[in-house]
Amino acid sequence: MLAEEGFVPLFDGKSLNGWFVVNQMGPGFLVRDGMIVCPVDGGQKLMTEKEYGNFVLRLEFKLEADGNNGIGIRAPRDGQTSVHGMEIQLLDQTGPKYGPMKLKPEQYHGSIYDVWPARTGFLKPAREWNEQEIRAEGQRITIRLNGSVILDADLNLVTEPAVLKKHPGLARKSGHIVLLGHQAHAEFRNLRIRELP
């Protein structure tokens, strides 16, 4: 991996130093061949020890067919990440389980789950590596997938009372970054972050 100015690794490729697990299922998360692996019988919440507010997060991930996972941002230790923080959806939506007509727009890959829909058509097929960038700067959340912007959300435009009541985490200024294992195999590598003012 080439050095990127201002970025520091979140994962050393050998251990889960700097992370902790909440509500561990089975083996939780494993380190294998330079990757963080969420096995089918593992998962729940793998959280950074440090909290982040404004940042650019870059990583690579690979999902199995029908794979469902998530990345939490500005999340508290306790509570439901997609409600009390924000969850960026990681989902292989091409298979029969989550195919067309079975999801709401704000449930597709790259969406701020249940809040703001992402553009589709940029996710590589299952079992191929994807590159994703999540930029959180104030109330603007921008996501690039394999080089294309799939979400550019201004959370100030989320004004519907029912949504704000259901998702108080939209107002959080900082919190943990979380890998959210949902009983589906997923692999992560090259996680690195640059903090913004």
C-alpha positions as CSV (number, residue, x, y, z in Angstrom):
1,M,0.0,0.0,0.0
2,L,1.4,3.4,-0.9
3,A,1.9,6.0,1.9
4,E,-0.9,8.6,1.9
5,E,-0.1,11.9,3.5
6,G,-1.8,12.4,6.9
7,F,-3.2,8.9,7.1
8,V,-2.4,6.5,9.9
9,P,-3.3,2.8,10.0
10,L,-6.2,1.7,12.1
11,F,-5.1,-2.0,11.8
12,D,-1.6,-3.3,12.1
13,G,-2.3,-6.4,10.0
14,K,-1.4,-8.7,12.9
15,S,-3.6,-8.0,15.9
16,L,-6.7,-6.2,17.1
17,N,-4.6,-3.7,19.1
18,G,-6.5,-0.4,19.2
19,W,-9.9,-2.2,19.0
20,F,-12.4,-3.8,21.4
21,V,-15.4,-6.0,20.9
22,V,-18.9,-5.4,22.3
23,N,-21.7,-8.0,22.4
24,Q,-19.3,-10.6,20.9
25,M,-20.9,-13.5,19.0
26,G,-19.0,-16.8,18.8
27,P,-15.4,-16.0,17.9
28,G,-16.1,-12.3,17.3
29,F,-13.5,-11.0,14.8
30,L,-10.3,-12.8,13.7
31,V,-7.0,-11.6,12.2
32,R,-5.9,-13.7,9.3
33,D,-3.4,-13.1,6.5
34,G,-3.3,-9.4,7.1
35,M,-7.1,-9.0,7.3
36,I,-9.8,-8.5,9.9
37,V,-12.2,-11.4,9.3
38,C,-15.8,-11.5,10.5
39,P,-16.8,-15.2,10.3
40,V,-20.3,-16.3,9.7
41,D,-20.6,-17.5,13.3
42,G,-18.9,-14.4,14.7
43,G,-19.4,-10.7,14.7
44,Q,-21.3,-8.0,16.5
45,K,-19.4,-4.8,17.2
46,L,-15.6,-4.3,16.7
47,M,-14.9,-0.7,17.9
48,T,-11.9,1.5,17.8
49,E,-10.6,2.5,21.2
50,K,-10.2,6.0,20.0
51,E,-13.2,8.3,19.1
52,Y,-13.3,10.3,15.9
53,G,-15.3,13.3,14.9
54,N,-14.2,14.7,11.5
55,F,-12.2,12.3,9.4
56,V,-11.5,10.5,6.2
57,L,-11.6,6.7,6.5
58,R,-10.2,4.5,3.8
59,L,-10.4,0.7,3.7
60,E,-10.9,-2.3,1.4
61,F,-13.6,-4.9,2.0
62,K,-14.8,-8.1,0.5
63,L,-18.3,-9.7,1.0
64,E,-19.7,-13.1,0.3
65,A,-22.8,-13.5,-1.8
66,D,-25.7,-11.9,0.1
67,G,-23.2,-10.6,2.6
68,N,-24.5,-8.1,5.1
69,N,-22.2,-6.0,7.3
70,G,-21.8,-2.3,8.3
71,I,-19.4,0.4,9.3
72,G,-20.5,2.5,12.2
73,I,-19.3,6.1,12.6
74,R,-19.5,8.5,15.5
75,A,-21.0,5.6,17.5
76,P,-21.3,5.4,21.3
77,R,-20.0,2.2,23.0
78,D,-23.6,1.2,24.0
79,G,-26.8,1.3,22.1
80,Q,-27.7,0.4,18.5
81,T,-25.1,1.9,16.2
82,S,-27.5,2.6,13.4
83,V,-29.7,4.6,15.8
84,H,-27.4,6.1,18.4
85,G,-24.5,6.7,15.9
86,M,-24.7,6.1,12.1
87,E,-24.3,2.9,10.1
88,I,-22.9,2.9,6.6
89,Q,-24.4,-0.1,5.0
90,L,-22.1,-2.8,3.6
91,L,-24.3,-5.2,1.6
92,D,-24.1,-7.5,-1.4
93,Q,-27.5,-6.7,-2.8
94,T,-27.2,-8.7,-6.1
95,G,-28.2,-12.1,-4.7
96,P,-31.7,-13.5,-4.1
97,K,-31.8,-12.6,-0.4
98,Y,-31.6,-8.8,-0.9
99,G,-32.4,-8.5,-4.6
100,P,-34.5,-5.8,-6.3
101,M,-37.8,-5.0,-4.7
102,K,-36.7,-6.4,-1.3
103,L,-35.0,-3.3,0.1
104,K,-35.8,0.4,0.7
105,P,-33.5,2.8,-1.1
106,E,-31.8,3.8,2.2
107,Q,-30.8,0.1,2.8
108,Y,-28.6,-0.3,-0.2
109,H,-24.8,-0.5,0.0
110,G,-23.2,2.8,1.0
111,S,-26.4,4.3,2.4
112,I,-26.6,5.9,5.8
113,Y,-28.8,3.1,7.0
114,D,-32.5,3.9,7.2
115,V,-31.7,7.6,6.6
116,W,-30.1,8.6,3.3
117,P,-29.9,6.4,0.1
118,A,-26.7,5.8,-1.8
119,R,-26.3,5.4,-5.6
120,T,-26.1,1.8,-6.8
121,G,-24.2,0.0,-9.5
122,F,-20.6,0.6,-8.2
123,L,-20.2,-2.4,-6.0
124,K,-18.0,-5.2,-7.4
125,P,-19.3,-8.8,-7.5
126,A,-19.3,-10.9,-4.3
127,R,-15.8,-12.2,-3.3
128,E,-14.0,-9.3,-5.0
129,W,-12.2,-6.5,-3.1
130,N,-13.8,-3.1,-3.0
131,E,-12.2,0.2,-2.0
132,Q,-14.3,2.6,0.0
133,E,-13.7,6.0,1.5
134,I,-16.0,7.6,4.2
135,R,-15.5,11.3,4.8
136,A,-17.3,12.8,7.7
137,E,-16.9,16.6,8.0
138,G,-19.4,18.3,10.2
139,Q,-22.9,17.4,8.9
140,R,-21.6,16.3,5.5
141,I,-21.0,12.6,4.9
142,T,-19.5,11.7,1.6
143,I,-18.8,8.1,0.4
144,R,-16.7,7.0,-2.5
145,L,-16.8,3.4,-3.7
146,N,-14.2,2.2,-6.1
147,G,-13.5,5.7,-7.1
148,S,-17.1,7.0,-7.6
149,V,-19.1,9.2,-5.2
150,I,-22.1,7.1,-4.2
151,L,-23.3,9.3,-1.3
152,D,-23.1,13.0,-0.6
153,A,-25.3,13.7,2.3
154,D,-25.9,17.0,4.1
155,L,-27.5,15.9,7.4
156,N,-28.8,19.4,7.9
157,L,-31.4,18.5,5.3
158,V,-32.8,15.6,7.4
159,T,-35.6,17.5,9.0
160,E,-38.5,14.9,9.2
161,P,-39.4,14.7,12.9
162,A,-40.0,10.9,12.8
163,V,-36.5,10.3,11.3
164,L,-34.8,12.6,13.8
165,K,-36.6,11.0,16.7
166,K,-35.6,7.5,15.5
167,H,-32.0,8.4,14.7
168,P,-30.7,10.7,17.5
169,G,-27.2,9.7,16.5
170,L,-27.3,11.9,13.5
171,A,-26.6,14.8,15.9
172,R,-23.5,13.2,17.4
173,K,-20.2,15.1,16.8
174,S,-17.8,12.2,17.5
175,G,-17.7,8.6,18.5
176,H,-16.1,5.2,17.7
177,I,-15.6,3.7,14.3
178,V,-17.2,0.2,14.3
179,L,-17.2,-2.9,12.1
180,L,-20.6,-4.4,12.5
181,G,-20.8,-8.2,12.0
182,H,-24.3,-9.4,11.1
183,Q,-23.7,-13.2,10.9
184,A,-22.2,-13.0,7.4
185,H,-18.6,-13.5,6.3
186,A,-16.7,-10.3,5.6
187,E,-13.0,-9.4,5.2
188,F,-11.3,-6.0,5.8
189,R,-7.8,-4.8,5.1
190,N,-5.8,-1.6,4.7
191,L,-7.9,0.4,7.2
192,R,-6.4,3.9,7.6
193,I,-7.7,7.3,8.8
194,R,-6.9,10.9,8.5
195,E,-8.4,13.2,11.1
196,L,-9.8,16.6,9.9
197,P,-10.1,19.8,11.9
